[in-house]
Amino acid sequence: MIQLSCKNKNLNGVIELTSSKSESNRVLIIRALTKGNLEIQNLSDAEDTKVLEKALADYPSCKEINVGHAGTSYRFLTAFLATREKGNWILTGSERMKERPVSILVEALRSLGANIQYLEKEGFPPLKIEASPQLKNEVTIEGNISSQYISALLLIAPTLKNGLIIKIEGTTTSLPYIKMTIALMHYFGIQILWDEVQNIISIAPQNYQPKKYEIEADWSAASYWFGIIALSEIGSCLHLKGLRKESLQGDAELTSIYEYFGVSATFENGNLIITKISNHNLDSIHLNLKNTPDIAQTILCTCAGLNIEAKIEGLHTLKIKETDRVSAMKNELSKFGVQLDILSNDAIFLHQHNGLQTPQSPIETYQDHRMAMAFATLSVKCNLQIKNPDVVKKSYPNFWKDLENIGIEIIH
């Protein structure tokens, strides 16, 4: 457990952000599909990425692969292993992973001819996967559950003997992540036809072209620094290194969202400079985060810290993340005297309060890295304790060190 406090509310510094694990994990799969002939620069040091890198190195000689909490890795490996030339594997994970549904992806792969069995609870990990190189070339999949299912199919599609036509049903969740996958595939030489009206993606059999690729810094990780600046005094300023103005990451939408909270964001000499330029004049805000669900927790903490009423929609995927993030946020915000109502599977309502209370008990992290980092931003407003701080290793191992470097006091 750690204790956080912030005596100086005027915060300044330079942050060397962690690399994007979303880009890293996709490029690792592409490298594996090019037989390793691809140079990756600035690969993420996140636990999720290390787990995937190891699994891709070990799978030819390893019969059981355990990815722990790494959900993206699990989904990408399910499609990857199912389409190898030979072999069979047990793909498993943590107890929480065994509670995260994977049936939509498994049934899509089965419809193509893949041989995949559930070993415990129907629809959930662990899986027994047998290589199935001869697959059909057309699949239909729901788009409103997880974009990672679609990205998993996209990445392996060019390597299939007959290519793949993917028909997506319903509204597509987290669309920027699918666009990221397609953009990376284009970069490595894959031609893709995407009928966005019919929601059909067609990919002919092709070879990825090995090229050098430098991973961008992680915009999801940047969200915590946006939150800290929003809660700090006017004039506070941070330089975030490694982000691109023309980013593939949907969370780059942070720059426009945080304008509401008095934060300006400008690119200068390869850095994103974020500055608190004014106090907000909002009583309430209404946001739809269906394309950027990973920044929902940070935004909720920002609104709580600034005493802004908030209705936020597009959150239906948060129940199947590392924890049920909506319920977790409701529980932990109550420790600050902040009421969060769950309106539906997709929407929440954050009430204004009579003053942010200093929590009398530690913040639970629920084995969720984003719970720890989102609530850390509230240390600008009041002292707090956070349990199991090591959960940040999943995506941002140096987070606590970076927090100390800008003046947040941490007692271990």
NUKOLSE-712558 format. One line per 10 residues: number of its first residue (from 0); their letters; for each residue x negated, y, z of N, C-alpha, C. Coordinates in steps of 0.02 Angstrom, whole numbers, plus 50000, padded with zeros to 5 digits. Layout:
NUKOLSE-712558
NUM = a = X:Y:Z:X:Y:Z:X:Y:Z | ... .
end
This chain:
NUKOLSE-712558
0 = miqlscknkn = 49957:49940:50000:50000:50000:50000:49956:50062:50000 | 49978:50115:49966:49941:50178:49965:49987:50235:49987 | 49956:50288:50013:49993:50348:50032:49969:50406:49988 | 50017:50443:49959:50001:50497:49914:50023:50564:49944 | 49982:50615:49935:50000:50683:49956:49966:50733:49909 | 49995:50793:49905:49969:50844:49860:49971:50912:49895 | 49912:50936:49917:49909:51000:49952:49908:51059:49904 | 49872:51051:49850:49866:51105:49800:49915:51091:49743 | 49966:51132:49737:50018:51120:49686:49999:51147:49617 | 49941:51181:49614:49916:51206:49549:49865:51155:49524 .
10 = lngvieltss = 49885:51113:49479:49845:51056:49458:49813:51067:49390 | 49749:51049:49386:49713:51056:49323:49665:50997:49315 | 49650:50980:49252:49602:50927:49240:49605:50899:49170 | 49562:50851:49158:49558:50816:49094:49572:50742:49106 | 49618:50714:49068:49637:50643:49076:49617:50604:49014 | 49576:50553:49024:49558:50506:48971:49610:50451:48973 | 49662:50458:48933:49719:50412:48936:49700:50341:48916 | 49736:50294:48945:49730:50224:48923:49755:50218:48851 | 49731:50168:48815:49752:50157:48746:49821:50125:48743 | 49855:50135:48687:49923:50108:48679:49922:50032:48677 .
20 = ksesnrvlii = 49958:50002:48725:49962:49929:48722:50011:49906:48667 | 50058:49949:48648:50104:49932:48594:50066:49925:48528 | 50023:49973:48513:49981:49968:48453:49932:49910:48460 | 49900:49906:48518:49848:49854:48528:49876:49784:48517 | 49935:49770:48546:49963:49703:48541:49982:49685:48469 | 50007:49734:48432:50025:49722:48362:49963:49710:48320 | 49911:49749:48331:49850:49742:48291:49814:49677:48309 | 49819:49655:48372:49789:49591:48390:49822:49533:48352 | 49888:49535:48345:49923:49482:48307:49901:49485:48233 | 49897:49546:48206:49875:49553:48137:49804:49527:48128 .
30 = raltkgnlei = 49760:49542:48177:49691:49516:48173:49691:49440:48173 | 49732:49410:48215:49735:49337:48217:49760:49308:48151 | 49804:49344:48117:49832:49322:48053:49784:49333:47995 | 49731:49373:48007:49678:49382:47956:49617:49340:47973 | 49626:49292:48019:49572:49247:48041:49516:49286:48076 | 49534:49343:48107:49486:49380:48148:49445:49431:48111 | 49452:49436:48046:49410:49482:48006:49438:49553:48007 | 49440:49583:48066:49469:49649:48072:49438:49682:48134 | 49413:49743:48126:49380:49778:48181:49430:49824:48216 | 49438:49814:48281:49483:49856:48321:49441:49900:48367 .
40 = qnlsdaedtk = 49452:49965:48362:49418:50012:48407:49467:50039:48459 | 49443:50049:48519:49482:50078:48574:49540:50033:48594 | 49529:49968:48594:49580:49920:48615:49599:49933:48688 | 49663:49927:48703:49688:49940:48771:49656:49893:48822 | 49643:49920:48882:49618:49879:48936:49674:49856:48982 | 49736:49865:48959:49794:49844:48999:49794:49768:49006 | 49820:49745:49063:49824:49674:49078:49863:49637:49023 | 49918:49666:49000:49959:49635:48947:49917:49620:48885 | 49876:49668:48866:49835:49660:48805:49780:49608:48816 | 49750:49609:48874:49698:49558:48889:49727:49488:48887 .
50 = vlekaladyp = 49788:49481:48913:49822:49416:48912:49833:49392:48841 | 49857:49437:48798:49870:49419:48728:49805:49403:48692 | 49754:49443:48702:49689:49431:48669:49662:49363:48687 | 49666:49345:48751:49642:49280:48774:49683:49223:48744 | 49749:49231:48743:49793:49179:48716:49778:49167:48642 | 49766:49220:48604:49752:49212:48533:49683:49181:48521 | 49637:49191:48568:49572:49159:48562:49575:49085:48581 | 49618:49069:48630:49619:49001:48659:49667:48953:48625 | 49719:48978:48590:49774:48934:48569:49753:48874:48527 | 49700:48878:48485:49683:48819:48445:49664:48758:48488 .
60 = sckeinvgha = 49638:48770:48548:49615:48715:48591:49653:48710:48657 | 49702:48753:48666:49738:48756:48730:49811:48735:48719 | 49835:48689:48760:49903:48663:48752:49955:48700:48794 | 49932:48736:48846:49978:48775:48887:49953:48846:48894 | 49996:48894:48878:49978:48965:48881:50024:49000:48930 | 49994:49033:48979:50032:49070:49030:50017:49144:49022 | 50068:49184:49006:50058:49255:48994:50076:49298:49055 | 50092:49266:49111:50109:49305:49170:50171:49348:49159 | 50164:49415:49171:50220:49461:49164:50225:49492:49094 | 50182:49473:49048:50175:49509:48984:50230:49491:48935 .
70 = gtsyrfltaf = 50284:49530:48936:50343:49516:48895:50330:49522:48821 | 50297:49576:48799:50282:49584:48728:50240:49526:48703 | 50189:49509:48742:50144:49454:48723:50184:49389:48716 | 50231:49378:48761:50271:49316:48758:50311:49312:48693 | 50343:49368:48675:50385:49367:48615:50344:49362:48552 | 50288:49399:48549:50246:49395:48490:50216:49325:48482 | 50195:49295:48537:50164:49228:48534:50216:49175:48514 | 50278:49183:48535:50330:49135:48517:50335:49128:48441 | 50339:49185:48407:50343:49184:48333:50277:49162:48302 | 50222:49186:48330:50156:49169:48303:50143:49094:48306 .
80 = latrekgnwi = 50152:49064:48364:50138:48992:48373:50185:48949:48331 | 50248:48969:48327:50298:48930:48290:50282:48925:48216 | 50241:48970:48191:50228:48971:48118:50156:48951:48102 | 50120:48920:48149:50052:48895:48134:50056:48832:48092 | 50000:48813:48064:49996:48755:48021:50004:48689:48060 | 49974:48688:48120:49977:48626:48160:49969:48644:48233 | 49991:48598:48276:49982:48606:48348:50049:48609:48385 | 50045:48602:48450:50104:48611:48492:50082:48639:48559 | 50125:48679:48589:50106:48717:48649:50165:48723:48697 | 50148:48731:48761:50196:48754:48810:50179:48827:48824 .
90 = ltgsermker = 50228:48870:48813:50219:48942:48823:50260:48961:48885 | 50225:48984:48937:50259:48999:49000:50237:49067:49026 | 50260:49084:49087:50244:49149:49116:50261:49149:49190 | 50265:49209:49218:50280:49217:49289:50353:49198:49303 | 50371:49197:49367:50440:49183:49386:50487:49236:49357 | 50465:49299:49357:50506:49352:49326:50513:49340:49251 | 50461:49318:49218:50465:49304:49146:50517:49250:49132 | 50523:49202:49178:50571:49149:49169:50643:49173:49176 | 50651:49236:49199:50718:49265:49205:50734:49312:49146 | 50686:49321:49101:50695:49368:49046:50716:49330:48983 .
100 = pvsilvealr = 50773:49345:48955:50800:49305:48899:50757:49308:48838 | 50755:49251:48803:50717:49247:48741:50757:49210:48687 | 50821:49197:48702:50861:49154:48658:50872:49184:48588 | 50880:49250:48584:50893:49279:48518:50836:49267:48471 | 50774:49274:48495:50716:49261:48453:50709:49186:48439 | 50719:49145:48490:50713:49072:48480:50764:49047:48430 | 50827:49069:48436:50878:49047:48389:50865:49071:48319 | 50837:49131:48312:50819:49156:48246:50765:49112:48215 | 50714:49094:48254:50661:49051:48229:50687:48981:48214 | 50730:48955:48258:50760:48889:48244:50799:48889:48179 .
110 = slganiqyle = 50835:48945:48166:50874:48948:48104:50829:48946:48042 | 50766:48965:48052:50718:48961:47997:50688:48891:47990 | 50698:48850:48041:50671:48782:48040:50617:48769:48092 | 50605:48817:48137:50555:48808:48189:50577:48757:48241 | 50529:48721:48269:50543:48670:48320:50524:48698:48388 | 50574:48724:48424:50563:48755:48489:50614:48727:48538 | 50591:48707:48598:50636:48680:48649:50628:48720:48713 | 50684:48727:48749:50683:48756:48816:50664:48702:48865 | 50618:48717:48910:50595:48666:48958:50631:48670:49025 | 50660:48727:49040:50696:48734:49103:50766:48761:49089 .
120 = kegfpplkie = 50778:48825:49102:50845:48853:49092:50856:48871:49018 | 50914:48850:48992:50931:48864:48922:50930:48940:48909 | 50893:48959:48857:50890:49029:48838:50832:49069:48868 | 50792:49035:48910:50739:49071:48946:50674:49031:48944 | 50617:49065:48954:50553:49029:48960:50556:48982:49020 | 50511:48930:49019:50458:48916:48970:50485:48879:48908 | 50444:48880:48855:50462:48849:48792:50410:48796:48773 | 50433:48745:48739:50388:48698:48704:50393:48715:48630 | 50337:48733:48600:50336:48756:48531:50293:48709:48489 | 50321:48685:48435:50284:48643:48388:50275:48681:48323 .
130 = aspqlknevt = 50214:48679:48296:50199:48715:48234:50246:48693:48179 | 50273:48742:48141:50320:48727:48087:50302:48771:48027 | 50253:48751:47987:50230:48794:47932:50280:48801:47875 | 50325:48752:47867:50373:48755:47811:50440:48783:47836 | 50448:48848:47828:50509:48880:47853:50550:48911:47797 | 50614:48920:47811:50658:48955:47764:50638:49029:47760 | 50670:49065:47714:50647:49134:47704:50701:49187:47718 | 50752:49168:47757:50804:49217:47772:50830:49206:47843 | 50836:49261:47881:50858:49256:47950:50901:49316:47968 | 50950:49304:48011:50993:49358:48038:50981:49363:48113 .
140 = iegnissqyi = 50973:49425:48137:50958:49435:48208:50992:49498:48234 | 51014:49495:48296:51045:49554:48327:50992:49608:48339 | 51010:49670:48326:50962:49725:48334:50969:49764:48397 | 51021:49750:48437:51036:49793:48494:51012:49766:48561 | 50969:49714:48560:50945:49685:48623:50872:49706:48636 | 50827:49688:48591:50757:49707:48599:50725:49712:48531 | 50692:49769:48518:50656:49778:48455:50597:49730:48449 | 50572:49704:48506:50515:49659:48504:50530:49594:48467 | 50593:49572:48470:50612:49512:48432:50601:49524:48357 | 50623:49582:48335:50617:49598:48263:50544:49608:48244 .
150 = sallliaptl = 50506:49643:48287:50435:49653:48273:50398:49587:48270 | 50416:49540:48314:50384:49474:48314:50394:49439:48246 | 50455:49443:48219:50469:49413:48154:50434:49451:48097 | 50434:49517:48102:50401:49557:48049:50327:49539:48043 | 50293:49534:48099:50220:49524:48097:50201:49459:48063 | 50240:49406:48073:50222:49341:48043:50250:49333:47972 | 50298:49376:47953:50334:49368:47889:50289:49362:47828 | 50238:49405:47818:50198:49400:47757:50159:49335:47751 | 50147:49301:47807:50106:49240:47806:50148:49178:47792 | 50215:49185:47790:50258:49127:47775:50255:49111:47701 .
160 = kngliikieg = 50261:49048:47686:50253:49025:47616:50300:49061:47569 | 50362:49074:47591:50412:49106:47548:50429:49177:47571 | 50388:49205:47615:50403:49271:47641:50464:49268:47686 | 50495:49326:47698:50552:49328:47744:50598:49387:47729 | 50663:49374:47731:50714:49426:47728:50747:49428:47797 | 50744:49486:47830:50772:49493:47896:50834:49537:47892 | 50892:49509:47910:50955:49546:47912:50969:49564:47985 | 50972:49629:47999:50981:49653:48068:51054:49672:48078 | 51085:49641:48128:51156:49656:48143:51162:49706:48199 | 51209:49753:48192:51223:49801:48245:51172:49858:48246 .
170 = tttslpyikm = 51180:49901:48295:51135:49958:48304:51067:49934:48328 | 51015:49962:48300:50948:49940:48318:50922:49980:48378 | 50900:49944:48430:50872:49974:48490:50798:49988:48481 | 50774:50043:48511:50703:50061:48509:50675:50060:48438 | 50711:50093:48393:50692:50094:48323:50620:50117:48311 | 50593:50166:48348:50524:50186:48335:50473:50129:48341 | 50488:50079:48382:50441:50023:48389:50441:49979:48327 | 50499:49973:48295:50502:49936:48231:50466:49976:48177 | 50476:50041:48177:50441:50083:48129:50365:50081:48140 | 50344:50076:48203:50273:50069:48218:50246:50004:48187 .
180 = tialmhyfgi = 50282:49949:48198:50261:49885:48171:50254:49888:48095 | 50304:49916:48062:50303:49921:47989:50246:49966:47965 | 50234:50022:48000:50180:50068:47981:50112:50033:47987 | 50102:49995:48040:50039:49959:48048:50031:49905:47995 | 50085:49871:47978:50082:49821:47924:50064:49854:47858 | 50094:49912:47844:50076:49950:47784:50002:49967:47783 | 49976:49989:47841:49905:50008:47846:49860:49949:47826 | 49881:49889:47845:49841:49830:47829:49863:49796:47764 | 49896:49834:47720:49906:49813:47651:49970:49776:47636 | 50018:49774:47682:50079:49736:47670:50133:49782:47640 .
190 = qilwdevqni = 50163:49759:47586:50218:49794:47554:50284:49770:47583 | 50326:49817:47603:50389:49800:47636:50446:49840:47604 | 50502:49806:47591:50562:49839:47567:50612:49842:47624 | 50633:49903:47641:50679:49912:47697:50739:49951:47674 | 50796:49915:47669:50860:49946:47653:50891:49968:47718 | 50883:50032:47736:50906:50056:47801:50982:50063:47804 | 51014:50064:47746:51088:50067:47744:51117:49998:47762 | 51092:49946:47728:51115:49878:47742:51079:49847:47802 | 51025:49879:47825:50983:49853:47879:50953:49785:47862 | 50923:49783:47803:50890:49722:47780:50817:49738:47764 .
200 = isiapqnyqp = 50772:49698:47791:50700:49707:47778:50675:49646:47739 | 50643:49659:47682:50619:49604:47639:50542:49608:47633 | 50510:49551:47646:50437:49548:47643:50417:49486:47603 | 50383:49497:47547:50359:49441:47506:50296:49411:47537 | 50278:49349:47518:50216:49320:47544:50155:49361:47520 | 50113:49381:47567:50055:49423:47552:50002:49411:47605 | 49942:49436:47592:49888:49432:47640:49875:49500:47672 | 49867:49501:47737:49844:49561:47770:49773:49578:47745 | 49759:49641:47735:49693:49663:47713:49654:49688:47773 | 49598:49655:47790:49560:49675:47849:49531:49746:47841 .
210 = kkyeieadws = 49543:49788:47891:49517:49857:47892:49502:49875:47964 | 49462:49925:47973:49448:49950:48040:49508:49992:48063 | 49526:49985:48127:49582:50025:48153:49565:50049:48224 | 49578:50113:48237:49567:50142:48303:49635:50152:48337 | 49642:50121:48395:49705:50125:48433:49713:50194:48464 | 49772:50222:48457:49788:50287:48487:49798:50279:48562 | 49788:50334:48599:49805:50334:48670:49880:50323:48679 | 49900:50306:48740:49968:50283:48754:50014:50342:48775 | 50064:50356:48733:50112:50410:48749:50155:50392:48809 | 50169:50328:48820:50207:50309:48881:50167:50328:48943 .
220 = aasywfgiia = 50102:50316:48941:50058:50335:48997:50057:50411:49005 | 50060:50447:48949:50061:50520:48952:50121:50546:48990 | 50175:50508:48991:50238:50532:49022:50228:50551:49095 | 50185:50514:49130:50175:50527:49202:50141:50594:49213 | 50098:50613:49167:50064:50678:49172:50111:50735:49153 | 50156:50723:49105:50209:50771:49091:50251:50782:49153 | 50268:50727:49187:50309:50731:49248:50273:50770:49302 | 50209:50758:49311:50170:50793:49363:50167:50867:49348 | 50155:50886:49285:50151:50957:49268:50219:50990:49277 | 50273:50956:49259:50340:50984:49267:50355:50999:49341 .
230 = lseigsclhl = 50328:50960:49387:50342:50967:49458:50292:51013:49493 | 50241:51035:49457:50188:51076:49488:50203:51150:49479 | 50156:51193:49502:50165:51265:49498:50152:51290:49427 | 50181:51347:49410:50168:51380:49346:50093:51392:49339 | 50067:51377:49280:49995:51384:49268:49957:51319:49272 | 49987:51268:49302:49954:51202:49303:49945:51177:49231 | 49888:51145:49219:49871:51127:49150:49828:51064:49149 | 49846:51017:49105:49806:50956:49096:49789:50947:49022 | 49730:50923:49009:49708:50905:48942:49711:50829:48936 | 49754:50804:48892:49762:50732:48882:49724:50712:48818 .
240 = kglrkeslqg = 49677:50666:48825:49634:50647:48769:49660:50586:48732 | 49650:50585:48666:49663:50524:48627:49731:50519:48593 | 49774:50570:48601:49840:50568:48569:49838:50601:48501 | 49884:50580:48457:49887:50608:48390:49951:50647:48380 | 49945:50702:48344:50004:50743:48329:50054:50704:48287 | 50028:50667:48237:50070:50624:48195:50063:50553:48222 | 50103:50537:48271:50097:50474:48307:50147:50422:48281 | 50128:50358:48287:50174:50303:48272:50219:50288:48332 | 50203:50316:48390:50238:50299:48452:50299:50344:48463 | 50356:50313:48476:50417:50350:48487:50415:50395:48548 .
250 = daeltsiyey = 50375:50375:48598:50372:50415:48660:50339:50483:48650 | 50314:50496:48591:50288:50564:48575:50344:50615:48580 | 50407:50592:48584:50464:50637:48594:50460:50674:48660 | 50414:50652:48703:50403:50686:48767:50393:50761:48759 | 50358:50781:48706:50340:50852:48698:50402:50895:48693 | 50454:50870:48659:50516:50910:48653:50560:50903:48714 | 50563:50844:48745:50604:50834:48804:50579:50878:48862 | 50514:50881:48871:50487:50917:48929:50486:50993:48921 | 50502:51016:48861:50514:51088:48853:50571:51111:48898 | 50621:51067:48907:50678:51084:48951:50654:51098:49022 .
260 = fgvsatfeng = 50599:51067:49041:50575:51071:49110:50518:51122:49118 | 50509:51165:49067:50459:51218:49072:50388:51198:49055 | 50380:51142:49018:50314:51118:49000:50301:51129:48925 | 50247:51163:48909:50227:51171:48839:50174:51120:48821 | 50173:51098:48759:50124:51048:48736:50095:51070:48669 | 50030:51079:48667:49996:51101:48606:49934:51059:48595 | 49920:51045:48531:49860:51007:48513:49803:51056:48498 | 49745:51041:48526:49687:51084:48517:49623:51043:48523 | 49583:51042:48470:49518:51007:48471:49524:50934:48492 | 49576:50901:48467:49586:50830:48482:49617:50814:48549 .
270 = nliitkisnh = 49635:50866:48587:49669:50856:48651:49740:50880:48648 | 49784:50849:48687:49851:50876:48697:49849:50915:48763 | 49862:50979:48759:49860:51022:48819:49931:51034:48842 | 49946:51011:48903:50013:51020:48931:50008:51070:48989 | 50052:51120:48988:50048:51176:49035:50117:51191:49063 | 50121:51204:49127:50184:51227:49158:50188:51303:49146 | 50234:51323:49101:50237:51393:49082:50296:51430:49113 | 50345:51393:49138:50404:51426:49168:50442:51378:49212 | 50482:51405:49257:50528:51364:49295:50590:51353:49254 | 50619:51294:49259:50677:51277:49218:50738:51318:49241 .
280 = nldsihlnlk = 50786:51324:49197:50849:51357:49216:50909:51311:49204 | 50897:51246:49214:50948:51196:49202:50985:51178:49267 | 51050:51169:49262:51087:51136:49315:51097:51063:49298 | 51101:51049:49233:51113:50980:49212:51082:50968:49143 | 51072:50905:49128:51045:50885:49063:51077:50820:49042 | 51084:50811:48976:51114:50750:48948:51066:50724:48895 | 51040:50664:48905:50991:50635:48859:51012:50565:48838 | 50995:50546:48776:51003:50478:48753:50933:50451:48738 | 50912:50400:48777:50844:50374:48772:50842:50305:48739 | 50890:50291:48694:50892:50225:48663:50828:50211:48623 .
290 = ntpdiaqtil = 50795:50263:48598:50733:50253:48560:50671:50258:48604 | 50679:50281:48666:50621:50291:48710:50636:50268:48782 | 50658:50206:48791:50679:50184:48858:50622:50181:48908 | 50560:50175:48886:50504:50168:48933:50489:50232:48971 | 50516:50288:48949:50503:50351:48986:50563:50370:49031 | 50613:50326:49035:50673:50342:49074:50657:50352:49148 | 50616:50309:49176:50601:50314:49248:50565:50380:49264 | 50518:50399:49221:50481:50461:49232:50529:50520:49230 | 50574:50521:49180:50621:50577:49173:50668:50580:49233 | 50691:50523:49258:50734:50523:49317:50698:50553:49377 .
300 = ctcaglniea = 50635:50536:49386:50597:50564:49442:50586:50639:49432 | 50576:50661:49370:50569:50732:49357:50633:50769:49374 | 50689:50742:49352:50753:50775:49366:50768:50776:49441 | 50751:50722:49476:50761:50720:49548:50717:50773:49582 | 50654:50778:49561:50608:50825:49590:50626:50898:49578 | 50658:50911:49520:50678:50979:49503:50751:50994:49520 | 50785:50945:49549:50856:50951:49569:50900:50968:49509 | 50893:50928:49456:50934:50936:49396:50981:50876:49391 | 51046:50890:49385:51095:50838:49372:51081:50809:49302 | 51084:50743:49297:51067:50713:49232:51113:50655:49215 .
310 = kieglhtlki = 51138:50656:49154:51171:50597:49126:51125:50569:49072 | 51105:50507:49079:51059:50477:49032:51089:50413:49005 | 51089:50408:48939:51117:50350:48904:51062:50314:48865 | 51081:50257:48835:51033:50218:48795:50988:50174:48837 | 51012:50153:48895:50969:50118:48943:50984:50043:48949 | 51021:50014:48902:51044:49945:48911:50987:49894:48912 | 50928:49912:48884:50872:49864:48884:50836:49862:48952 | 50849:49910:48996:50810:49915:49058:50824:49857:49106 | 50880:49824:49098:50896:49768:49143:50851:49707:49131 | 50822:49702:49071:50782:49642:49054:50708:49657:49050 .
320 = ketdrvsamk = 50687:49711:49082:50616:49728:49084:50583:49691:49142 | 50526:49718:49167:50491:49685:49222:50535:49675:49283 | 50583:49721:49292:50635:49713:49342:50699:49744:49312 | 50754:49741:49348:50814:49778:49327:50799:49851:49347 | 50774:49889:49299:50747:49955:49315:50801:50004:49338 | 50862:49997:49314:50915:50043:49334:50931:50033:49408 | 50940:49971:49429:50955:49958:49500:50896:49977:49544 | 50835:49964:49519:50776:49981:49558:50771:50057:49568 | 50786:50096:49516:50784:50168:49522:50837:50193:49571 | 50896:50164:49568:50950:50182:49615:50928:50171:49687 .
330 = nelskfgvql = 50898:50113:49700:50876:50097:49768:50823:50145:49793 | 50772:50158:49752:50715:50197:49775:50729:50272:49778 | 50769:50297:49732:50787:50369:49734:50828:50385:49796 | 50865:50336:49820:50906:50348:49880:50862:50364:49941 | 50799:50341:49939:50752:50355:49994:50733:50429:49997 | 50745:50465:49942:50731:50536:49938:50795:50577:49949 | 50851:50543:49964:50915:50577:49972:50947:50594:49906 | 50930:50556:49853:50956:50569:49786:51002:50512:49765 | 51062:50529:49744:51112:50479:49725:51111:50467:49650 | 51106:50403:49631:51109:50383:49561:51168:50336:49553 .
340 = dilsndaifl = 51214:50353:49508:51272:50311:49493:51260:50273:49428 | 51275:50209:49428:51271:50169:49367:51340:50170:49334 | 51346:50206:49278:51411:50215:49245:51431:50156:49203 | 51381:50123:49173:51394:50066:49129:51329:50029:49119 | 51329:49979:49076:51268:49942:49059:51218:49987:49024 | 51242:50045:49000:51201:50087:48957:51187:50157:48985 | 51224:50177:49037:51222:50248:49058:51219:50255:49134 | 51184:50307:49156:51180:50323:49227:51193:50398:49238 | 51208:50415:49300:51219:50486:49318:51180:50502:49381 | 51135:50551:49376:51094:50573:49433:51124:50636:49462 .
350 = hqhnglqtpq = 51140:50635:49526:51171:50692:49559:51119:50742:49582 | 51140:50806:49587:51099:50855:49621:51101:50840:49696 | 51054:50869:49734:51049:50854:49805:51038:50918:49845 | 51037:50911:49911:51030:50968:49955:50958:50978:49978 | 50912:50955:49938:50841:50959:49955:50810:50890:49956 | 50754:50882:49921:50721:50817:49916:50694:50797:49984 | 50713:50738:50007:50690:50715:50072:50625:50676:50065 | 50582:50681:50116:50522:50639:50118:50543:50569:50137 | 50529:50520:50095:50552:50451:50110:50521:50424:50174 | 50561:50391:50215:50539:50364:50279:50514:50292:50273 .
360 = spietyqdhr = 50523:50264:50214:50498:50195:50202:50462:50195:50135 | 50416:50148:50124:50377:50146:50062:50421:50133:50000 | 50396:50157:49943:50429:50143:49879:50412:50073:49857 | 50463:50033:49844:50453:49965:49817:50439:49971:49742 | 50395:49928:49717:50379:49930:49646:50410:49873:49606 | 50435:49822:49639:50471:49768:49604:50429:49734:49550 | 50363:49731:49560:50316:49703:49510:50321:49740:49444 | 50338:49805:49447:50348:49845:49386:50300:49904:49387 | 50254:49905:49340:50204:49958:49335:50235:50026:49328 | 50290:50032:49292:50320:50098:49280:50356:50125:49342 .
370 = mamafatlsv = 50379:50081:49386:50407:50106:49449:50353:50141:49490 | 50294:50111:49494:50240:50140:49534:50219:50208:49506 | 50209:50212:49440:50182:50273:49411:50234:50329:49407 | 50297:50311:49394:50350:50362:49392:50358:50395:49460 | 50361:50354:49513:50371:50382:49580:50309:50419:49605 | 50251:50401:49579:50190:50437:49599:50195:50511:49581 | 50232:50528:49528:50238:50598:49508:50272:50640:49563 | 50315:50609:49603:50351:50645:49656:50306:50664:49715 | 50244:50639:49714:50196:50658:49766:50179:50732:49763 | 50192:50764:49705:50183:50836:49699:50232:50873:49745 .
380 = kcnlqiknpd = 50290:50842:49757:50343:50873:49797:50343:50853:49871 | 50325:50790:49885:50326:50767:49954:50279:50708:49962 | 50257:50696:50024:50215:50639:50038:50255:50574:50030 | 50223:50523:50006:50258:50459:49998:50208:50401:49998 | 50235:50341:50010:50195:50280:50008:50221:50235:49953 | 50176:50199:49921:50194:50154:49866:50165:50085:49880 | 50208:50035:49880:50187:49965:49890:50156:49936:49826 | 50113:49888:49835:50084:49849:49779:50059:49894:49722 | 50013:49940:49736:49990:49987:49685:49954:49953:49627 | 49930:49891:49637:49893:49857:49583:49937:49840:49522 .
390 = vvkksypnfw = 50003:49849:49528:50046:49833:49471:50029:49876:49410 | 49996:49934:49421:49981:49978:49364:49931:49946:49316 | 49897:49893:49337:49849:49860:49293:49882:49832:49231 | 49947:49821:49234:49983:49794:49177:49976:49839:49116 | 49974:49906:49126:49971:49951:49069:49919:50007:49076 | 49900:50025:49138:49859:50085:49148:49814:50074:49210 | 49761:50034:49202:49720:50015:49260:49688:50073:49298 | 49672:50128:49263:49638:50184:49295:49685:50239:49321 | 49750:50224:49325:49798:50276:49342:49783:50309:49409 | 49770:50270:49461:49760:50299:49528:49696:50341:49529 .
400 = kdlenigiei = 49645:50318:49495:49583:50356:49491:49594:50423:49456 | 49633:50421:49401:49648:50483:49365:49689:50531:49408 | 49734:50503:49447:49776:50544:49491:49733:50580:49543 | 49685:50543:49571:49640:50574:49620:49598:50629:49588 | 49578:50619:49526:49534:50666:49492:49567:50735:49480 | 49634:50737:49480:49666:50803:49471:49688:50834:49537 | 49673:50801:49592:49685:50831:49657:49739:50800:49700 | 49768:50744:49678:49816:50707:49721:49776:50666:49771 | 49791:50674:49834:49754:50636:49886:49786:50567:49893 | 49744:50515:49891:49768:50446:49898:49732:50413:49956 .
410 = ih = 49769:50387:50002:49741:50349:50059:49759:50276:50049 | 49709:50234:50045:49721:50162:50034:49728:50126:50101 .
end
